[in-house]
Amino acid sequence: DRAVSDDLKPLTAEEVIEAANKTGKQMAKIILRFISKLD
């Protein structure tokens, strides 16, 4: 329960940008892996 409520706390702009960068990089890796599997 603690972890969930901590995740729901409002983020600062910097935290949002940092999270977006991390997820963006993860998505890029997943997409690249998927594309390389198609080849």
Secondary structure, DSSP 8 states (H G I E B T S, - for coil): -HHHHHHTS---HHHHHHHHHHHHHHHHHHHHHHHHHH-
